[in-house]
Amino acid sequence: MTSQVLYTVLLGAVVLERFAELAVARRNAHWAFAHGGRETGGGHYPVMVVLHTALLLGCLAEVWLADRPFVPALGWVMLALALGSQGLRWWCIRTLGPRWNTRVIVVPGMPLVDGGPYRWLRHPNYVAVVVEGVALPLAHSAWLTALLFTAANAWLLTVRIRTENRALADAAPARR
């Protein structure tokens, strides 16, 4: 089996992982809305879906159409980082429990989560997204996809983090 075929299998596994995330997000959205949750920032969500879909399609297209090589010294390190980013993402999902979502849905009055990776970082899931956005394409030398995704994602994360911070501040429990 060629490295391109194995890379395609890897991307297929990431697609399946994304569907699992969406199933968790859908279940968590029902929980949040049942507990008075409010969604904000819905306008940027379709852009995020398109961008993350483009990352996976770009990886696939660049590796096959531009015949990008697998460079072991780069590829294995990037694969380890990509897998590590998945581990961090699922640690975030587990730590937030029903409060995690791909959308910005906040239940008013709930305190911020300060366990798991949130002990050290305010937005660890976005660290996972940034690392994956660089590492997944570079695991098979898809440098153009890594560059384009990283640039577009920097803009999107600026919008997303501002939206999320504002929603969390507005929903924070009153201080006594």
N, C-alpha and C positions, 0 to 999 in steps of 0.2 A: 504494500500500500504506500502511495506517495505521501509526502508531507502535506501536500495540498488537500488530499482526501482526509487525512487525519485532522487537519485544521478545520475542514468543513464539518466534521463530526463534532469537534469542540464547539463550533459556533451553533450547531444544532442543539447541543446540550445547554448552551446559554439561552437559546430561544425557549427551550422547555422550562428552564429556571425562571425566565421572565413570565411565562404563563402561570407558574406556581405563585410568583409574586402578585400577579394580578388577581388570582383567586383569593389570596390572603387579604389583599387590599379591599376587594369587594366585600368579603365577610366583615372586615374591620370597619368599613364604611357603614354597613348596616348597624353594627354595634354603636358606633359614634353617633349616628343620627338618632338612634333609639335613646341615647343618653343626652340629647340636646346639642349634639355637635353642629358646628357651622362650617361650611366650606367657604374659603376665600381663594382668590387667585386662580380661578378656573380658566381664565383667559390664556394663561401661558401653558396650561396642561397639554392641549393638542400639539403645541410646538415641542414640548418635551417628548411626547410619544413619537413624533416624526423624527426628532433628532436621535433618539435612542434606537429607533428602527433603522435609520440611516447609518448609524455606527455599525450595526451587524451586517447590513447589506453592503456597506462600503468595504468592510473587512473581506467579505466573500468576493466581491467584484475585483478589488485591487489585487488580491492574491492570485486569482485565476486569470484575469484579463491582462494584468501587468506582469504576470509570471514572477511574482516576488519570491525570492528564495527563503528557505528556512536557514537562518544563521544560528547554529547551536549556542554560541556564546551569548547572543542576544535573546534568542527564542526561549531558552529554558528559564532564564531569569525573568523574562516578561510573563511566561506562563505561570511561574510561581507567584508573581505579583498579582496576576489576574485571578488566580485561585484564592490568594489571600484576601483580595478585595471582596470576593464572594463570601468568604468566611466572615469578614467584618460586616458586610451587608446583612447577613442572616443573624449575626450577633445583635445588631441594631433592631432587627425585626423582632427577635425574641425578647430583647430588653423592653421595648416599647409595648409589646403584647398587642392588645386590641387598639391601641392608640396609633400604631404604625399605619401609614397609608402612602400610596403613590400620589395622592391628592393632598392638599392642605385642608384637613378637617380637624378642627380643634373643639374639644368639649370644654365649655366654660367652667371655671372654678377648679379645674384639676391642676395640681402643682406640676412643675417641670420634672421630668424624669432625670435623676442624677446618679443612676446606677449603670452598670455595664460600661460600655465605651463612653457614655455620657458623663462619666466621672472626670474624664480628661479633655473631651472635645464637646463643643456645643452641637456640632452637626457632623458626627462621624460617618453617617451614611453618604454624605457628599464627598468625603475623603475617599470612600470606596468607589464612588462614581468617577471621580477624577483619575484615580489610579487605574481603574479598569479601562477608562477611555484612552489612556496611553498604552497600557500593557497589553490589552487584548489585540489591538492591531499589530503592535510591534512584535508579538509572539511569532508572527510570520512576515516580518519586515514590511507591513503595510503602513509605511511612514506617512503617506499623504492622508490616509483616513485618520490616523492619530492626530495629525496636525489640524485638519479641518474640524474634527470633532472637538478637540481641545479648545480651539478658538470659539466655536459656536457655544460650547458648553460653559465657557467662562462667562459669556453674556447671560445665558439662561440661568446659571446659578446665582448671579448677581440679583436678578429679578426674583428668583425663587426664594433665596435666603431672606431678602428684605420682606417679601410677602409672609413667609413663615414667622419671622421674628415679630412682625407687626401683629399677626394673628395670635401668637402666643402671649404677647404683652397685653393685648386687648382682652384675652380670655383668662388671664392670671387671677388667682384668688385674691380677694381684697386683703391688704395687710392691716393688721391691727395695731 
